[in-house]
Structures are given as C-alpha cells and as structure tokens.
C-alpha cells in the first residue's frame, strides 16, 4: 500500500477545522458511507483539498490501494460529532466504494492505524470507532461484521503494529492532465465535467476543439497518477475515452 500526502490548503483548513492543538489521544475509525463508483481515497482527499461542501474534515482516507493524508495530525478535524473526539482524535476514513475491494481496504486501514500508532505512541486501547464518541452507527460495515467485525479489525491492527511502513513516495514530479474524447454537443461535455467534480472532487473544464468539446482536468503529479485517473473516468462511464497528457510549461 502506498502512503502519500495531499494536504488541504490553509485557507480551506480554516473553514473546516478548529486549527492546531490536537491532543492526539485517540485514533478514530470511520467508513465513508459513499458506495459510488470512483469514491476512493484519492477522490475523498481531493474533495477535501478543493473545499468540502459539508462542515466536516478528517486526517486520512484509505482504500484498497492507498492511504492519503489530508491534514497533519496536529489539526483538530471535525469528524467525531463531539468536541472530545474532534480535539483528541486522529480520524481515518475507510472507503466503501463498490468498485473497490472492501476487505483489502479494511486490511489497509488496519495497517494505516498501526502506522499512526507507531508515529504517535497512541496505544491499541485508544483505537476506537466513531460510535465511541457520538453514538453514530459508524463504521457501519465493520460494526455489522461485514465482512469482519471490530474485534477482528483490532486483531489486524495488532498484527500490523510495528511492521507497517509507508511505501516510498514516487519521485515522478511531472505534471499531467486528463482529457476526454470529444462530444459534438457541449451539454454532454458539461455533464461529464460536473460528474468529475461531484464524484471525484476534481477541478475540470470544458474546452472547444475544432468545433467539438472535450473535458480537461486539473493537474496530477506523475504519469501513473494521471493514468489511474483516466481509468477512473472510463470505469465510471463518464467518458468512453480518457487519457493523460503532459502539462505544457
């Protein structure tokens, strides 16, 4: 599993957190409850970076492929439903997108929790559910034992503790954009752009190309990230063709 940062800018951070001063006493486990295609860790991290429409925030998003950090652990995020949980917790959201593998996402979530424990010194008895603070039925699937219950999740954390290390961050810093094929009807391109924004939290624009219209996204760092994003667009049925293009300087 890859660990990486996609930190929220400070101007957005001020709107959706209580700022610095987190006591870092608990690691709080959540599920996103978003089963939509493409609603993976990257999409949730980009949603936060671009300005979440809800008054909510969390430190990490994790799926069956990677874990993405949105806020430093010192930040008091709004995720627990109570001041105690917000001011004293590091919050981990496990993705439940139906095009991912939730069992693997759980395993990656456990490895991420173990990694945070190692970084912060938070003990296993302070790894809690969102339910611990607010009574909300979250993490919903784990609480229902689907596919494994909370006790099994904690065993996975214990198994990973001390051995979970972040994979090296890719060194490819080249910027790429994703662009779609063209539509003759501008409204079709505008619809694709809005789907990218709402589902993935991406910046995207409609551009004219020889009398037709296509969508171009904001930039991704590294060719692999852009290729993965293009695949997400096609897998979600937003466009029949999408591919990466190197950003022109």
N, C-alpha and C positions, 0 to 999 in steps of 0.2 A: 504494500500500500504506500502511496505517495502522500507525504505531508507537505503542505505549502501554505503560504500566506496570501490573502487578497484583502488587505486591511481597508476598513472603511475610512474615508477622509474625515478629518476633524470637524468640518462644518456639518457633515451628516451625523457624526458621532454625538455632537452636542444636542441634537434634536431627539435622539432615541436612546440615550443612556443617562445615567447620573454622574458620569465622569469618572475620574480616578478615585482610588480608595477602597478597592475590593479587598475584603479580608481574606479571601481565598481559603475558606474553611471547608467548603463542600465542592464536590463535582456532581452536577445535577444532569441527569439523563432524560432526554425528551425524544419524541418522534415528531416528524414534521406534519403528519396527517395529510400530506399532499401526495396523492397517488398518481397524479398526472404524468404522462409521458414526458421525459426530459427534466422532471423536477428533482434533479440530483444535487450533489453537494456544490458543484460549480454554479448551478442556477441559483441556489439559495444564497451563496456567497455574493454573487453579482447583484441579486435583488437587494441585499443589504448595502452593498457599496454604492449602488445607484440611488439609494433613498427609499427605504421600506415604507410603503403606504400605511402600514399599521404601526402603532406605538409599541413596537417590540424589537428586541435585539438579542443575539446570542453569540457566544465566542467561536464555536466550531460547528461546521456542517460536515457530516461523514456519510459516505455511501459505499457501494460495493467495490469502488475503485480507489477512492482517495479521501483524505480529510483536508478541509480548507478552513483556515483561521481567519475570522473577520475582525476580531477585536483582541487586543492584548489582554492578558489575564488580570491586569490591574484595573481594568474598566468594570464598572458596575452596570451590567446589562439588565434589560427589562424582560425577563423570561419566566420568573418563578411565580408571579402572581402575588408575592408578598415582599415587603422591604427586606426581611431577613434573608430570604432566598436570593434576592437581587444583589444585596450588598455583600453577601458572603459566599456566593456560588460562582463556579466556572461552568458554563452551560454548553452542553453537547447535544446537538440535534441529529438524530439518525434518520436518514431519508427513507421513505417508503414508496418511492416512485415505482409504478408497476412494470417499467421496462428495466428495472434493476433486480438484483438478487438480494432479498432482504436478509436471508440467513448470513450471507457474506457481509452485508452491511452491519449486522449485529456483531459479527466477529471483528470487523474493523473498528466498530465503536468501542468494543472492549479493549482492543489494542491501543486505541487513542486514549481511553480513560487511564490505562496503565502508564502510558507515556506521560500524561499530565500529572499523575501521582508521583512519578519519578522526578519531574521538573519542580514540583511544588512541595513535596513532602506530605500531601494530603493522604491520610490512611484509608484503607478499604472500607472501614465502618462509617466514613463520611461520603461515600459514593451513594447517592440517593436518587430516587425518582422525583420528577416534577410533582407528582402526587404528594410527596412528603411535605411540601410547603402549602399548596393551595387546595389540595383535595381533588384536583382535576384528574380525570382518567387518562393519564399520560405518564409514561409511554404506553399507549393503548395496546399494541400487539404483544409487547413483552409482558404486560400485566395479564393478558389473556392466555399466555403460554403459546403464542402463535408466531414462530414455530417453537420457541423455547422461552421458559419463564424467567422471572427476575433472579431466582436463585442460580439458575444455570448461567445467566448472563454474568453474575458476580464471579462464578467459577471460571468463566472465560477471562475475566479481568485478572483474577489471581494467577491464572496460567500464563498470561502475557506480561505480568508485572516484572520489571527488571530486565526484560529482553526486547521490549518493543522500542525500536529505534526508527526515527524518520529516515525515509529513503533520501538519497542526495537530491537536492533541488536541481532540475535541469538547467544547464548553462546556456541554452539557446535563448538569446535575448532579442532575436529578430522579431519584428512586429509584422503580423499578418491580419488581414480582414477576411471575413467570409462573405461571399456574394452568391446570389442565386442565379438561376437561369432567368430568362425574360418572360414577361407577360405583355400581350397587346393591350389589355385592359388595366389601366392604372389602379383601379379599385382592387384588383386581385393582388397587386404588389403591396398596396397599403394594408390590406388584410394580413398578408404574410408578415409585414413589419410589426403590426400590432400584436400578432401571436408571439413573435420573438420577444417583444418587450414584456408581455404579461406572463408568458410561460417560463422564460429563461432569465428575465431581468436584464436583457441586453440593450445597449444602445444600437439603434438601427435606423437607416434612412432609405427612402426610395429615390433612385436616380434614373434619369432618362438615358436610353442607349439606342440610338438610331431609330427613334420613333416608338420604341418599346420601353418597358420599365422593368427594373430589377431592384433587389434589396441588397444593401451593403451594411455590414455590422461595424461596430467599433473594433478596436484592435485587440488581438490576442498575442501573448508573448510566447513565441516558439511555434514551429510548424506543427508539432504533434498536437498542441492545444487547439490550433485552428482546424486541423483535420478532424479532431474529435467533435468540435462544434459544428462543422459542416455535416458530419454524420448525424448529429442530433436533429438538425433541421430536416434531413431527409427521413430519418426514422419516425419523426413526429408527423410526417405528411404535410409539412408546411410548404415545401417546395420539392419538385421532382428532381431538381439538380441544385447542388450547392457545393462550393469548393473554395479552397483557400487561395488568397492572392497576397503577395508580399506588399507591404505598405511602402509607397513611394516616398522618398525623403524630399 
